[in-house]
Structure formats: C-alpha cells, structure tokens
Amino acid sequence: MKSLEKADISIYRFDSSDCETSATHLIQGICTVRSLSLTIDEVISGTSRLPIFHNLIEFKFCGRETSLVEFLHCVPNLKTLTIRFLVDAGTQWKALPVEVPSCLSFHLKEIEIEISCFDTRMIEMVSYFLDNAMVLEKLIMSMAALTWRQKWEAQNQLLQFLKRSKKCLIVIL
C-alpha cells in the first residue's frame, strides 16, 4: 500500500477493541496517500495510534468532530479539507485542544463544510478555522439543507467573523 495515491475508506461501528485495532492498522497502512476520503462513525482513541500523513494534501472527512480534531494534528501538509459531520455528532467543537494543528497555520488553502444546521457548534467551528487558518484562500459553506432565512442569518454571521488570512474568500452555496 506504500504506492497508493488515493484512498476512499468507510469505517462503521466498532463491535470490539479488535475492530478498532483493525481500523487503526488500516489507517496506518495508507499513511502515504495524497488524497483520502474517510467516513468514520466512531472515534479512534488517541492520536498516538494515528500515523503522520506527510503526503496528504486533500482530505474529505465525514464523521465526528473529535475524530476530525485528531486527524488534523496528523496531516501537517494538508491543503484542501472537505467536512461533513454525522447528524448525531453531538460533541462540541470547543473541545478542541489549545494547540493549533500545523496544517491550519501553514498550508490549508481551502475548506468546504457541508452543514445541515447553523447552530452554536457550527459557529464555533467556522470561527476557529477563520481565526487560525493563516493562508486560507477559500471557505465554502454548502447550506443546501437550510431554508432561505437560515442561509441569510448564517451569511450575516459569517461576514462578521474575523479572518486571520486576508486573502480568504467566503463562498455560500
């Protein structure tokens, strides 16, 4: 798997610690990919078990916020991030560690977030990205699931956020 360039993986429900171990081994085996699409409905405990993805520049993530946080610390050269959270992902974004992942500070140029609601959790997450992504060029918010009024309110809030990157363009779909 060392020559693998792109991977699309879905991991659902760990029935035992053996399943979590197998999922961790699979993820460790693809650590040289440049593009990864990962759907995971469980949290893999502890970043120490995750490899560093030095080559990963494109990451599509569907899962829980806590898993995303762990993965961001393992992708130092990430340039493009696409996020879709699971509907029942109830964790709060403010659970983020104080240490900002290096990809946010130095490499991340585009973030696309597909949202089904614009609540406090989403506001915290978007604010975090805008405040810490120093070279971000584009933040795309896909709000197809929202009503026209909800989109309008979200747009007004988004435009009030401070952006660390002066080049950042916010696109609302």
Secondary structure as GFF3:
##gff-version 3
##sequence-region A 1 173
A	DSSP	beta_strand	6	11	.	.	.	ID=ss1
A	DSSP	alpha_helix	17	29	.	.	.	ID=ss2
A	DSSP	beta_strand	35	40	.	.	.	ID=ss3
A	DSSP	three_ten_helix	47	49	.	.	.	ID=ss4
A	DSSP	beta_strand	58	63	.	.	.	ID=ss5
A	DSSP	alpha_helix	65	72	.	.	.	ID=ss6
A	DSSP	beta_strand	80	85	.	.	.	ID=ss7
A	DSSP	three_ten_helix	93	95	.	.	.	ID=ss8
A	DSSP	alpha_helix	102	106	.	.	.	ID=ss9
A	DSSP	beta_strand	110	114	.	.	.	ID=ss10
A	DSSP	alpha_helix	120	132	.	.	.	ID=ss11
A	DSSP	beta_strand	138	142	.	.	.	ID=ss12
A	DSSP	alpha_helix	148	158	.	.	.	ID=ss13
A	DSSP	beta_strand	169	172	.	.	.	ID=ss14
###
